[in-house]
Structure formats: structure tokens, C-alpha cells
Amino acid sequence: MPDFSPTQYAVPLFVVAVLAEMIWARLKRPEAYEPKDTLVSLAFGLGSTVAGALLGGFALYVFIEAHEYRVFDFGEQWWAVWWAWPLCFVLDDLKYYWVHRAGHRIRWMWASHVNHHSSQHYNLSTALRQSWTGAFTFGFLFALPLVLLGFHPAMIAICAGFNLVYQFWIHTEAIGRMPRWFEAVMNTPSHHRVHHATNPRYLDRNYAGVFIVWDRMFGTFEPERDDEPIRYGIVRQLGSFNLLWAVFHEWIGMIGDIWRAPWKHKLSYLLREPGWSHDGSRETSDMIRDRWLARTGRIGQGVTSGRPVANRNPIAERGEAA
Amino acid sequence: MDVPPLLIQTLGSLVAILVLAGLAALLKLGGAPRLAGEADVRRAAAEVSDGFEAVECAAARDGSAALACDAAGQNMLIKRHGNRFAGRILTAQASARLHGDALEVDCGERRFGTVLLELDDPAFWIAKIDAIGRT
């Protein structure tokens, strides 16, 4: 069985690329970086690696056990079945789309994924701003269908690693648009800038990992507009560079909400969309977008909204910290 | 002595992180944007809360923070955070008091911190913030 981690091999590339982008920023856009923000983002990356090494064993155990019940068997030398690799990569990217979408729509998942969005900057260091608490969500279950289909857990892990490495380079403002054919199929800096935006128009859009076609297919695609500057981060910005607060703030808010909520609403604070509240005192991204549409009179003017969008940004709420 | 590979990797990454963050500072990346006047405050307020239209606002003299209120009576505190701005719509947990010549505003959220603003009419804002939740 191959023992190979694409992300580990890519670390030197990450460092060199961040360095190069910093030099670009020095020359063209000094405001694109902020030293404290960079430090927090990179510390997130380091902590995420450690957390993965310490806590990833459970998911691996589940996958290996589940693989015993696979539908198709690629044989002892599964890694030599060449066509299984691209197939696994594409299916894993489809899985990524849905786990990512769930990461924005289910508060339990958002509590972890919010970490990646909590910077007000969008640069290559933001790409490394990965969660420490993913193991405490159920995101890994989204990979079970692939395991049960017969893809070996190691193959899935390697494909997921390449997926993550691909996503690194799209976290930049240094690249405008890629060639049209590329923008049509692949996730790009332009598409992913939209995903990190807090502008109502852009909330909960472009969940793709590698292939943007999933967003086009499932109705969550929104193109970047040149006439609307993007604001990055989360709707209710942290306003703090405290690393531990940045890591755990949403878990603390969610647990507090569950604790305080009436019994019949407790589960909803765990499983419903971020921003949901039983008394309607907070704003979901649906509400933010609807308010924006009503205010600007854009309803029916071709804006891809009006349909429910994923409600993210629980910390957009007023009142209790979420 | 065998050092666990994870430890070596972690320490190596830690050094790289500190070097990169240090380099960002050395290259003087970031900067400190200022809220120079009402237009800046209005724009920042609308970014903090989409649709917030400030009818009254006051920027601190050093441009690092501001207060704004809208027609609905909502009050907003804005502060510079790194080289961006972050803000809060103030709730009944908020408080304001004079701190020397400056106005000290606490939005009631510990991690957001208290904000010091030197501005022209602090008493006006103290009264507005004290009144939150009473009307």
C-alpha cells in the first residue's frame, strides 16, 4: 500500500508561493497582507496538521472497517488500477462539494469550517487557515459511499490530498481571471474569491473544490463581478487576533445556544443553518440576502437568488455571541 | 534519542511560520487605514452591517475607530482591526465612559475589546449608548 501524502510534499511549495505573493504584495498591494493575520492563518495551518495527526485515526478506522463491505473489489494491487485514480479524484471532488456545502449549511459543521473563513484577507496564507476541529464533526462520513464502492481509503486520502493542494493556489488576488475555458470547468481564484466574500450577493456560493461544474450543476454558482468589490471574512468579523478564540468561538457560541435554548429547539441549534434562531432574533444568510434584494430592488433582475441559500455565518447574529 | 517525526515537522513548520510572519512585517505589509471623515465611516458602517445607513457618525481623530447611528436608532461601534475594520451594533450590554479626554466604548463582547475614541462630542455618544435598551 503506498504511503504518500501530497500535502506533506507540497509544504515547501506553499512556503515559496506565500513568499512570492508577499513580494507581489510589497510591489503592488501592500494591504493584501497583514502580519498578525498571516501569523494566525499559518498557526491555523500548523495546528490543523497536528490535530489531523492526533485525531484522524478514528475516521481511518471507520474507513478500513467499512472497506470490508465494499461493492466492487479492485484487487490486492488496487493502486495499479490506473483508471480508478481519475475516477476516484472526480468522485472525491463531488464528495468535497457536498461536505463543503454541509459545512456552510449545518451549524455543527460550520463551527469547524468557519475557521477557514474568519480572515478579512484573501491571500495564500488564508488557504492554510484550516480547521483544528474537523474531527469533531461528521464530515468524514461523506466519504463512506466511496469506500463502500470499493475505493481504498488510502486512494481516497491521496486524491483528497491532491484536491487540497489544488485549492491552495486559488486563494489569491494576484490572479484576475483564467482563460475562459478554464473558468468554465475549474475552480479558479475568481470563483473562490466569491466564496470567501461576505457581500450578500455572494453569500454561500461556489462551494467547489477543483471542478466548478458542481456549482453550475447544483445551482450554487455565482460569477465574480468587476463592479462589486469583495469584502472578505465572515459577516460578523471576529475583531480579534486571538488564535484560540478564532479556533473555538463558534463551538463556544453553539454550545451556549444549545444550553440556553428550550428543549424542543436544542437540536436545531446543532443541525439547522448557521444564523437560525428559534425566536427569529438573528439573521441567516437567506435573510441577509433577501434584505439586500429588497433594499436594492434587485428581485427578478437576474440575480441568482430568491432560492434558499446556505445559511452561514452564525456569528452574523446580533445578540448572543454565536 | 529518537525524535518523533511529527515533532520535527511541527517545529520546522513553526520556524517557517514565524519567518513568514516576520517577513510580512519586515516588508511593511498591512498598513493602518484611517476613517478620515463621514464618508469613510458611512462606507465602513454599511460594510459592517449590510444596509446600515448612518444618519449621524463621528470618527476618532486618529481615524482608528468611529461611532455611527442609523434612523432606526441602532448604534454601531467600528474599530480598526489589523488593516481592516470590524464593528458591532451595540446592544444593552454596551457601555461608554470618559477615559481622560477619550471616550471608552465597551460593546460587551470581551474578545472584541474596548475601544478608545477621541472625538468632539463624547457626551452625545455616551447618552446614546446609555439609552440603548431603555427605549
Chai-1 contact restraints between the chains, C-beta under 6 A:
chainA,res_idxA,chainB,res_idxB,connection_type,confidence,min_distance_angstrom,max_distance_angstrom,comment,restraint_id
A,V15,B,A16,contact,1.0,0.0,6.0,A-B,restraint_1
A,V18,B,L20,contact,1.0,0.0,6.0,A-B,restraint_2
A,M22,B,A24,contact,1.0,0.0,6.0,A-B,restraint_3
A,M22,B,L27,contact,1.0,0.0,6.0,A-B,restraint_4
A,A25,B,L29,contact,1.0,0.0,6.0,A-B,restraint_5
A,R26,B,L27,contact,1.0,0.0,6.0,A-B,restraint_6
A,P30,B,L29,contact,1.0,0.0,6.0,A-B,restraint_7
A,P30,B,G31,contact,1.0,0.0,6.0,A-B,restraint_8
A,E31,B,G31,contact,1.0,0.0,6.0,A-B,restraint_9
A,E31,B,N83,contact,1.0,0.0,6.0,A-B,restraint_10
A,Y33,B,A24,contact,1.0,0.0,6.0,A-B,restraint_11
A,Y33,B,L29,contact,1.0,0.0,6.0,A-B,restraint_12
A,E34,B,G30,contact,1.0,0.0,6.0,A-B,restraint_13
A,E34,B,G82,contact,1.0,0.0,6.0,A-B,restraint_14
A,E34,B,N83,contact,1.0,0.0,6.0,A-B,restraint_15
A,P35,B,A21,contact,1.0,0.0,6.0,A-B,restraint_16
A,P35,B,A24,contact,1.0,0.0,6.0,A-B,restraint_17
A,P35,B,A25,contact,1.0,0.0,6.0,A-B,restraint_18
A,P35,B,G30,contact,1.0,0.0,6.0,A-B,restraint_19
A,K36,B,G82,contact,1.0,0.0,6.0,A-B,restraint_20
A,D37,B,G82,contact,1.0,0.0,6.0,A-B,restraint_21
A,T38,B,A21,contact,1.0,0.0,6.0,A-B,restraint_22
A,T38,B,A24,contact,1.0,0.0,6.0,A-B,restraint_23
A,L39,B,A21,contact,1.0,0.0,6.0,A-B,restraint_24
A,L42,B,I17,contact,1.0,0.0,6.0,A-B,restraint_25
A,L46,B,S13,contact,1.0,0.0,6.0,A-B,restraint_26
A,L46,B,I17,contact,1.0,0.0,6.0,A-B,restraint_27
A,V50,B,T10,contact,1.0,0.0,6.0,A-B,restraint_28
A,A53,B,L6,contact,1.0,0.0,6.0,A-B,restraint_29
A,Q120,B,R84,contact,1.0,0.0,6.0,A-B,restraint_30
A,P200,B,D50,contact,1.0,0.0,6.0,A-B,restraint_31
A,R231,B,E47,contact,1.0,0.0,6.0,A-B,restraint_32
A,Q237,B,A86,contact,1.0,0.0,6.0,A-B,restraint_33
A,G239,B,H81,contact,1.0,0.0,6.0,A-B,restraint_34
A,G239,B,A86,contact,1.0,0.0,6.0,A-B,restraint_35
A,G239,B,F112,contact,1.0,0.0,6.0,A-B,restraint_36
A,S240,B,R111,contact,1.0,0.0,6.0,A-B,restraint_37
A,W245,B,R111,contact,1.0,0.0,6.0,A-B,restraint_38
A,W292,B,D50,contact,1.0,0.0,6.0,A-B,restraint_39
A,R295,B,G51,contact,1.0,0.0,6.0,A-B,restraint_40
A,R318,B,I89,contact,1.0,0.0,6.0,A-B,restraint_41
